[in-house]
Amino acid sequence: MSAQEFNLEVTPILPEALKRLDELANNLWYSWNIQARQLFEQLNEELWIRVGHNPKLFLRNIDQRRLDSAVTDQSFLDAYKQVLASYDAYYHAKERRNGGKQLAEDDLIAYFCAEYGFHESLPIYSGGLGILAGDHCKTASDLRLPFVAVGLFYHQGYFSQRIDAQGNQIASYNENVPQHLPISLVVDEAKQAIYIDIKIAETQVLAQVWKIQVGHIDLYLLDTNVPQNNDDDRKITHKLYDSGKDIRIKQEIVLGIGGVRLLRRLGIAPTVWHINEGHAAFLILERARELITQGQSFETAIEAVAANTVFTTHTPVPAGHDHFSPEEVKNYLGAFYHHDLRISEEQFMALGSLPNDSPDFNMTTLAVQGSRHRNGVSRIHGDVSSKICAKFWPEIAPKENPIRHVTNGVHVPSMLAREWTNFFDESLGVEWRDHKCDVDFWQAIENIPDQQFWNIRQTVKSRMLAKVCDSLTAQHLPYQISETHLERLLKYIDPKNPNILTIGFARRFATYKRASLLLREIDRLGTIINDTQRPVVFIFAGKAHPADGPGQDLLREIYNKSCLPEFMGKILVVQGYDLGLSRRLVSGVDVWLNNPVYPEEASGTSGMKVALNAGLNLSVLDGWWPESYDGENGWAIKASPHHDNHHLRDDEDARSLYEVLQDEVIPLYYDRDKDGYSEGWVKKAKHSMATILPRFNTQRMLNDYLSDFYLPASRQGRRLNSDNYAKARELADWKANLRAKWSGVEARPLSAPQIQMTSGESINIQVAVRLNELQPTDVAVELLLSHKVYHPEVLVPTQEDLQNIWQNNKMETVSYRFVPEHPLHDSGEYLYNLTLKPDLSGGLSYRIRVFPYDEVLVEAHEMGMMKWV
Ligand SMILES: *Cc1c(COP(=O)(O)O)cnc(C)c1O
């Protein structure tokens, strides 16, 4: 008979001298301070790995004797004091930095996102979006911005991944135990949990609130798993990106509507609201409800809310935008829009669905209509988003419509390997942290002696290889793999011999990222990989969403190919991709491979992480890469133009990939001199680090958000909201009037066009506009002057001319405004006059247009209306 086991947990007590370890474990500052994490690791390295680098869990499980002995361990105590000194220094410096100084004293930015990735110890993220949100918060803390973040607390977070012996992804969900996480329940003065009340359909759903400290800033997470809710509603915040549509809409209601109520409940009064991806767009409805309850009209409320709302879209494919059927929306929000917003079903549906569009309620549509500050996340993605959103401003060319871009970045302290951090501290001084965006400062990298640069890289790479060896061993152990087989598998990633070219590919296994492109011509790949003089190892990692069958097929395909004799040990598939594994891979691999379908990678950030750790990017020119690639700081694959034929496109892109590998990457890596490294490689790696680190970091990104979005949003919000929303009301009325009259507006040239003049001269141009009862100042009449692309009679077009014609957006254009003069009594039109003194010369052409104008508009073409003469 076997004995029964009883559980007993004995909580270790922190000795007085080490009391503040607890404080460190409860502030995510540890996620970007390497010394803080090392402190825990130093106490017990094995336990540190076993608890998944989770400081709180670590402190609950450490042996009391180890703690007691640490008190007399001088080197540990020194390290402890040093970490606390940096923590206190970080904490006590509260002055705003960079662009944050221009914010008003009472400004506050509220940031809403469905996922946050700070560190592997807090698994409430799935991929790039979450990590970007985490980095955004960390940087807001670094810059001491007035900033608060809102999200959801998922009890099971995103899944953990194992890969079985057939390459199947096995998803398991671990319970997120609050006591093991750096979070605390938000309570009121009587120490009772506070609850946020959200009506979903006919049910009153309650959410409790968790608070997380991210350095200087707070992140609040809503959690419906409370006994007062019924079983279904308790599960709303169960999983991140649950595939059930029902759950998704409820989650988004809790996040958007509940999130606003939560901030109000805590007395927090944001002046700027940032919706990071459409999931949180319902916040617009709740803010509108507040104003309607105060007596404002629906139209005024939307103007007032939109004035200080910033929306960032991350998805370049319309199908990727969240949308819900009219029935679902009616079911869950019917009572809300009838009773709270006091609007009709048609009015409500129009917020999320445009005429002639799908009848579904689309979260991007709501977000675009409920914000006046909108952006994509790279230059290309900004353009793509302008095209996707062209329907909102039907008479405006996409390149002029009000969607802009802020290119993503990464949080350097979180992603820079400790070896590089230490090296920068020693060689550049600790103040390198204050120069993160200073391109000139980072020129210093070019002066690092080659040998030293190479040695650091190799050290970091060895550490990565050791981690991969450990992971693969653990991964294959359950499948009773033989010792010999394991050796075969690990043969080329020996941490003691980091001299084999190692190429990494790790990211979500979404199909557009084309993880298996490399395997398209198996024989060719075999030749490349198995050159005995110049071997190559590929390391793959990544999770496919549990509902994404094709993504899991990709994983299986790669896994099965990796088991073929010719690829054994050369193509490795590592399970359990998370932030911890990501940090190691991006800091250690020589080359990072990125081959998405153009233009479907909105930005991508993992390549940035690689570059700042002196690895090199080999990437399709998509997302952030075209903004960074200068011909010398990595390699580019030009996307093939076969957009419609996927087979041809993939064939062609794969061929380009093989060519770059064979002709450039591999020869350069193995071009070793007597010191054992390739001078050309080191040169490229230095250049990559020096050009990418100071530009693609989140400090630059936050400063862009500040100057282009947060500051204008704060100003516009104040303007429209002052005097009991007087300006918002005026603007809403003005817009309604314009919409009613616009179809009757017409313009025609009055004067016969002059076709020849001399530089320095001016000419008069007159336009008559039928205003259809609008005021003369309600519209702007504008002349656009540009170089005639070419005169076929005189000049032969250059390649560049042709490209300009093709892209139609590179022409230098100068605009001039007409002045309203007087009514034309015989025709009922209004006369506008322009004295044009051209700023250009040569063969020119001009066009004249009329569009609604009011100086209070944030964007010139906000109304989406335009008439051409
Ligand atoms: C950086 C990072 C990403 C983002 O990957 P991209 O493919 O570059 O967008 C995703 N997951 C993890 C764990 C990361 O660290």
The ligand as a Gaussian input file, in Angstrom:
#p B3LYP/6-31G(d) Opt

LIG

0 1
 C       10.226000      40.455000     -29.657000
 C        9.312000      39.327000     -29.484000
 C        8.277000      39.110000     -30.409000
 C        8.065000      39.989000     -31.617000
 O        8.429000      39.247000     -32.742000
 P        8.333000      39.805000     -34.225000
 O        8.124000      38.608000     -35.066000
 O        9.584000      40.506000     -34.546000
 O        7.166000      40.735000     -34.272000
 C        7.417000      38.043000     -30.200000
 N        7.565000      37.211000     -29.141000
 C        8.554000      37.381000     -28.246000
 C        8.657000      36.448000     -27.090000
 C        9.454000      38.441000     -28.390000
 O       10.419000      38.628000     -27.478000

